[in-house]
Amino acid sequence: MITIVYVLRALTFLEKLNIIHGDIKPQNLVIISGNQCFYIKLIDFGTVEKMDTRRAQVTVNATKAHTVFFASPEFLRRDSNNVMSRHLHKKSDAWAAGVMFYILFFETLPWKDQSEYE
């Protein structure tokens, strides 16, 4: 449960700065311990996007890697040419966190299709 609190605090902080992490997943969380306590740190800011406060979404550079299992629907949506939109919304990190929390609780993805392609 404490993991959820730390992740939500990090996302709240990033949102106040108009920053989208873009790759929220368990592999980007690190447990730091010391002095009889621990905390969880969010890492890997290689996919970060700075939001323009006048816009609700940003189109992501195609060369940046994003983890499909945690990607939001607007990121995965395809156009008429079957090209992925790669739009990140200001709430995309919240979507990814929700998927991650679901996996923590139920040890499975929150949808039936389990492959990246599907």
ROSE-4610 file (N, C-alpha, C; in Angstrom, 1 decimal, always signed):
// ROSE-4610
residu = [M/M/M/I/I/I/T/T/T/I/I/I/V/V/V/Y/Y/Y/V/V/V/L/L/L/R/R/R/A/A/A/L/L/L/T/T/T/F/F/F/L/L/L/E/E/E/K/K/K/L/L/L/N/N/N/I/I/I/I/I/I/H/H/H/G/G/G/D/D/D/I/I/I/K/K/K/P/P/P/Q/Q/Q/N/N/N/L/L/L/V/V/V/I/I/I/I/I/I/S/S/S/G/G/G/N/N/N/Q/Q/Q/C/C/C/F/F/F/Y/Y/Y/I/I/I/K/K/K/L/L/L/I/I/I/D/D/D/F/F/F/G/G/G/T/T/T/V/V/V/E/E/E/K/K/K/M/M/M/D/D/D/T/T/T/R/R/R/R/R/R/A/A/A/Q/Q/Q/V/V/V/T/T/T/V/V/V/N/N/N/A/A/A/T/T/T/K/K/K/A/A/A/H/H/H/T/T/T/V/V/V/F/F/F/F/F/F/A/A/A/S/S/S/P/P/P/E/E/E/F/F/F/L/L/L/R/R/R/R/R/R/D/D/D/S/S/S/N/N/N/N/N/N/V/V/V/M/M/M/S/S/S/R/R/R/H/H/H/L/L/L/H/H/H/K/K/K/K/K/K/S/S/S/D/D/D/A/A/A/W/W/W/A/A/A/A/A/A/G/G/G/V/V/V/M/M/M/F/F/F/Y/Y/Y/I/I/I/L/L/L/F/F/F/F/F/F/E/E/E/T/T/T/L/L/L/P/P/P/W/W/W/K/K/K/D/D/D/Q/Q/Q/S/S/S/E/E/E/Y/Y/Y/E/E/E]
num = [1/1/1/2/2/2/3/3/3/4/4/4/5/5/5/6/6/6/7/7/7/8/8/8/9/9/9/10/10/10/11/11/11/12/12/12/13/13/13/14/14/14/15/15/15/16/16/16/17/17/17/18/18/18/19/19/19/20/20/20/21/21/21/22/22/22/23/23/23/24/24/24/25/25/25/26/26/26/27/27/27/28/28/28/29/29/29/30/30/30/31/31/31/32/32/32/33/33/33/34/34/34/35/35/35/36/36/36/37/37/37/38/38/38/39/39/39/40/40/40/41/41/41/42/42/42/43/43/43/44/44/44/45/45/45/46/46/46/47/47/47/48/48/48/49/49/49/50/50/50/51/51/51/52/52/52/53/53/53/54/54/54/55/55/55/56/56/56/57/57/57/58/58/58/59/59/59/60/60/60/61/61/61/62/62/62/63/63/63/64/64/64/65/65/65/66/66/66/67/67/67/68/68/68/69/69/69/70/70/70/71/71/71/72/72/72/73/73/73/74/74/74/75/75/75/76/76/76/77/77/77/78/78/78/79/79/79/80/80/80/81/81/81/82/82/82/83/83/83/84/84/84/85/85/85/86/86/86/87/87/87/88/88/88/89/89/89/90/90/90/91/91/91/92/92/92/93/93/93/94/94/94/95/95/95/96/96/96/97/97/97/98/98/98/99/99/99/100/100/100/101/101/101/102/102/102/103/103/103/104/104/104/105/105/105/106/106/106/107/107/107/108/108/108/109/109/109/110/110/110/111/111/111/112/112/112/113/113/113/114/114/114/115/115/115/116/116/116/117/117/117/118/118/118]
x = [+0.8/+0.0/+0.8/+1.9/+2.8/+3.4/+3.6/+4.0/+3.1/+1.8/+0.8/+0.9/+1.1/+1.2/+2.4/+3.6/+4.8/+4.6/+4.0/+3.9/+2.9/+1.8/+0.9/+1.5/+2.3/+3.0/+3.9/+4.6/+5.5/+4.8/+3.6/+2.8/+2.2/+1.8/+1.2/+2.3/+3.5/+4.6/+4.9/+5.0/+5.2/+4.1/+2.8/+1.7/+1.8/+2.2/+2.3/+3.3/+4.3/+5.3/+5.0/+3.8/+3.3/+4.3/+4.7/+5.6/+4.9/+5.0/+4.5/+5.7/+5.7/+6.8/+6.8/+5.7/+5.5/+5.9/+6.5/+6.8/+6.7/+5.6/+5.3/+5.2/+6.0/+5.9/+6.7/+6.5/+7.2/+8.8/+9.3/+10.7/+11.3/+10.5/+11.0/+10.7/+10.5/+10.5/+11.6/+12.3/+13.4/+13.2/+13.4/+13.3/+14.6/+14.6/+15.7/+15.5/+16.5/+16.3/+17.5/+17.3/+18.3/+17.7/+18.4/+17.9/+16.6/+16.4/+15.2/+13.9/+14.1/+12.9/+13.2/+12.2/+12.5/+11.5/+11.9/+11.0/+11.1/+10.2/+10.2/+10.5/+11.4/+11.8/+11.4/+10.9/+10.6/+11.8/+12.2/+13.4/+13.1/+14.1/+14.0/+13.2/+13.7/+13.0/+13.4/+13.8/+14.2/+13.0/+11.8/+10.6/+9.8/+10.3/+9.6/+9.2/+8.0/+7.5/+7.0/+7.4/+6.9/+5.7/+4.6/+3.3/+3.2/+2.6/+2.3/+1.0/+0.9/-0.3/-1.6/-1.4/-2.6/-3.2/-2.4/-2.8/-3.0/-3.9/-4.2/-3.3/-2.7/-1.9/-0.7/+0.3/+1.5/+1.8/+2.3/+2.7/+4.1/+4.4/+5.7/+6.6/+7.9/+8.9/+8.9/+8.9/+8.8/+10.0/+11.1/+12.4/+12.4/+11.5/+11.5/+10.7/+11.3/+10.7/+9.6/+8.5/+7.4/+6.9/+6.6/+6.2/+4.7/+4.4/+3.0/+2.0/+2.4/+1.5/+0.9/+1.7/+1.2/+0.8/+0.8/+0.4/-1.1/-1.4/-2.8/-3.5/-4.8/-5.5/-5.3/-5.1/-4.9/-3.5/-2.5/-1.2/-1.2/-2.0/-2.1/-3.0/-3.9/-4.9/-4.3/-4.9/-4.3/-5.2/-4.5/-5.3/-5.7/-6.2/-6.8/-5.7/-4.4/-3.3/-2.7/-3.3/-2.9/-1.6/-1.4/-0.2/-0.6/+0.2/-0.1/+0.0/-1.0/-1.0/+0.1/+0.6/+1.6/+1.4/+0.1/-0.3/-0.3/+0.4/+0.3/-0.6/-1.5/-2.4/-1.9/-2.3/-1.8/-2.1/-3.1/-3.5/-2.9/-2.1/-1.5/-0.7/+0.0/+0.7/-0.2/-1.3/-2.3/-2.9/-3.1/-3.5/-2.5/-1.2/-0.2/+0.0/-0.2/-0.1/-1.3/-2.5/-3.6/-3.4/-2.8/-2.4/-1.4/-0.4/+0.6/+0.0/-0.9/-1.5/-2.4/-3.1/-3.9/-3.0/-1.9/-1.0/-0.4/-0.1/+0.3/-0.7/-2.0/-3.0/-3.4/-3.5/-4.1/-3.1/-1.9/-0.8/-1.1/-1.9/-2.2/-2.6/-2.5/-2.9/-4.4/-4.9/-6.3/-7.2/-6.7/-7.4/-7.1/-7.9/-7.8/-6.6/-6.4/-5.2/-3.9/-3.1/-1.9/-0.6/-0.7/+0.5/+0.6/+1.8/+2.0/+1.3/+1.3/+0.7/-0.8/-1.5/-2.9/-3.3]
y = [-1.2/+0.0/+1.3/+1.2/+2.4/+2.8/+1.7/+2.0/+2.9/+2.7/+3.5/+5.0/+5.2/+6.5/+7.3/+6.6/+7.2/+7.5/+6.6/+6.9/+8.0/+8.1/+9.2/+10.5/+10.5/+11.8/+12.2/+11.3/+11.6/+12.2/+11.5/+12.0/+13.4/+13.6/+14.9/+16.0/+15.7/+16.7/+17.0/+15.9/+16.1/+16.9/+16.6/+17.3/+18.8/+19.1/+20.6/+21.3/+20.5/+21.1/+21.0/+20.4/+20.2/+19.3/+18.2/+17.2/+15.9/+15.2/+13.9/+12.9/+12.0/+11.0/+10.1/+9.6/+8.8/+7.4/+6.9/+5.5/+5.0/+5.2/+4.7/+3.2/+2.4/+1.0/+0.5/-0.7/-1.2/-1.1/-1.3/-1.3/+0.1/+1.1/+2.5/+3.0/+2.0/+2.3/+1.7/+2.4/+1.9/+2.1/+1.1/+1.2/+1.6/+2.7/+3.3/+3.1/+2.5/+2.2/+2.8/+3.1/+3.6/+4.2/+4.1/+4.7/+4.1/+2.8/+2.1/+2.6/+3.1/+3.5/+3.3/+3.4/+3.3/+4.2/+4.5/+5.2/+4.7/+5.1/+4.6/+5.8/+5.6/+6.7/+6.4/+7.3/+7.2/+7.5/+6.6/+6.8/+6.8/+6.9/+6.8/+7.9/+9.1/+10.2/+10.5/+9.4/+9.5/+9.8/+9.6/+9.8/+11.0/+11.8/+12.9/+13.9/+14.5/+15.5/+16.7/+17.9/+19.1/+19.5/+19.7/+20.1/+21.6/+22.0/+23.4/+23.6/+24.5/+24.7/+25.0/+25.4/+25.7/+24.5/+23.4/+22.2/+21.0/+20.1/+18.9/+17.7/+17.7/+16.6/+17.0/+16.1/+16.4/+15.1/+15.3/+14.2/+13.9/+12.6/+12.1/+11.8/+12.1/+11.7/+10.2/+9.8/+8.3/+7.6/+8.3/+7.5/+7.2/+7.8/+7.5/+6.2/+5.4/+4.1/+4.3/+3.7/+3.7/+2.3/+1.9/+0.5/+0.4/-0.5/-0.6/-1.1/-2.0/-2.5/-1.5/-0.4/+0.7/+1.9/+1.9/+3.1/+3.3/+4.6/+5.0/+4.8/+4.7/+4.5/+5.5/+6.8/+7.8/+7.7/+7.1/+6.9/+5.7/+4.7/+3.5/+3.7/+4.6/+4.8/+4.9/+4.3/+4.3/+5.1/+5.7/+6.5/+5.6/+6.2/+5.4/+4.6/+5.0/+4.3/+3.3/+3.0/+2.1/+2.5/+3.8/+4.4/+4.9/+4.5/+4.8/+6.3/+6.9/+8.4/+8.9/+8.2/+8.6/+9.9/+10.1/+11.3/+11.0/+11.8/+11.7/+12.8/+12.4/+13.3/+13.6/+14.7/+15.1/+14.1/+13.2/+12.1/+10.8/+10.7/+9.4/+8.7/+9.4/+8.8/+8.2/+8.8/+8.3/+7.0/+6.9/+5.6/+4.5/+4.8/+3.9/+3.4/+4.4/+4.0/+3.1/+3.3/+2.5/+1.1/+0.9/-0.4/-1.1/-0.3/-0.9/-1.3/-0.5/-0.9/-2.1/-2.2/-3.4/-4.7/-4.6/-5.7/-6.0/-5.0/-5.3/-6.1/-5.7/-6.4/-7.8/-7.9/-9.1/-9.9/-9.5/-10.2/-10.6/-9.8/-10.0/-8.6/-8.5/-7.3/-7.1/-5.9/-5.6/-5.9/-6.5/-6.8/-8.2/-8.8/-10.2/-10.4/-9.6/-9.8/-9.5/-10.5/-10.4/-10.1/-10.1/-9.8/-8.3/-7.9/-6.5/-6.1/-7.1/-6.8/-6.6/-7.4/-7.3/-6.0]
z = [+0.0/+0.0/+0.0/+0.7/+0.8/-0.6/-1.4/-2.8/-3.5/-3.4/-4.0/-3.6/-2.3/-1.7/-2.3/-2.4/-2.9/-4.4/-5.2/-6.6/-6.8/-6.1/-6.3/-5.9/-4.8/-4.5/-5.6/-6.2/-7.3/-8.5/-8.8/-9.9/-9.7/-8.4/-8.1/-8.2/-7.8/-7.9/-9.4/-10.3/-11.7/-12.3/-12.0/-12.6/-12.2/-11.0/-10.7/-11.5/-12.0/-12.9/-14.3/-14.6/-16.0/-16.8/-16.1/-16.6/-16.7/-17.9/-18.1/-18.1/-17.2/-17.1/-18.4/-18.7/-19.9/-19.9/-18.8/-18.7/-17.3/-16.7/-15.3/-15.4/-14.7/-14.6/-13.4/-12.9/-11.8/-11.9/-13.1/-13.3/-13.1/-13.1/-12.9/-11.5/-10.5/-9.1/-8.4/-7.5/-6.8/-5.3/-4.5/-3.1/-2.5/-1.7/-1.1/+0.4/+1.1/+2.5/+3.3/+4.6/+5.5/+6.7/+7.8/+9.1/+9.5/+9.3/+9.7/+9.0/+7.8/+7.0/+5.6/+4.7/+3.3/+2.6/+1.3/+0.5/-0.9/-1.8/-3.2/-4.1/-5.0/-5.9/-7.3/-8.0/-9.4/-10.3/-11.2/-12.0/-13.5/-14.3/-15.8/-16.3/-16.4/-17.0/-18.4/-19.1/-20.5/-21.5/-21.0/-21.9/-21.4/-20.6/-20.0/-21.1/-21.0/-21.8/-21.0/-21.4/-20.7/-21.4/-20.6/-21.2/-21.3/-22.4/-22.6/-21.8/-20.9/-20.1/-20.8/-22.1/-22.9/-23.6/-23.6/-24.3/-23.4/-23.7/-22.9/-23.2/-24.4/-24.8/-25.6/-25.7/-26.5/-27.3/-28.6/-29.4/-29.1/-28.9/-28.4/-29.6/-29.4/-30.4/-30.6/-31.8/-32.1/-31.7/-31.5/-31.1/-29.6/-28.8/-27.4/-27.1/-26.3/-26.0/-24.9/-25.1/-24.1/-23.9/-22.7/-22.5/-22.8/-23.8/-24.3/-23.3/-22.4/-21.5/-20.5/-20.3/-19.4/-20.1/-21.5/-22.2/-22.2/-22.2/-22.2/-23.5/-23.5/-24.8/-25.9/-25.5/-26.5/-27.1/-26.4/-26.9/-27.9/-27.6/-28.5/-29.7/-29.6/-30.7/-32.0/-33.0/-34.4/-35.3/-36.3/-37.3/-38.5/-39.5/-40.7/-41.4/-41.2/-41.8/-40.9/-39.8/-38.8/-38.1/-38.0/-37.4/-36.0/-35.0/-33.6/-33.4/-32.7/-32.5/-31.7/-30.7/-29.8/-29.0/-28.7/-28.0/-26.5/-25.7/-24.2/-23.7/-22.9/-22.3/-20.9/-20.3/-19.0/-17.9/-18.2/-17.2/-17.6/-18.6/-19.1/-18.0/-17.2/-16.1/-15.1/-14.8/-13.9/-14.4/-15.7/-16.4/-16.1/-16.4/-16.2/-14.8/-13.9/-12.4/-12.1/-12.6/-12.3/-12.8/-14.0/-14.5/-13.6/-13.2/-12.3/-11.0/-10.4/-9.1/-9.3/-10.4/-10.7/-10.7/-11.4/-11.5/-10.1/-9.3/-7.9/-7.1/-7.2/-6.5/-7.0/-8.3/-8.9/-9.7/-9.8/-10.5/-11.9/-12.6/-14.0/-14.6/-15.9/-16.6/-16.5/-16.5/-16.3/-17.6/-18.6/-19.8/-20.2/-21.1/-21.5/-22.3/-23.3/-24.3/-23.5/-23.4/-22.6/-23.4/-24.8/-25.5/-25.9/-26.2/-26.5/-27.8/-28.7/-30.0/-29.9/-29.1/-28.9/-28.2]
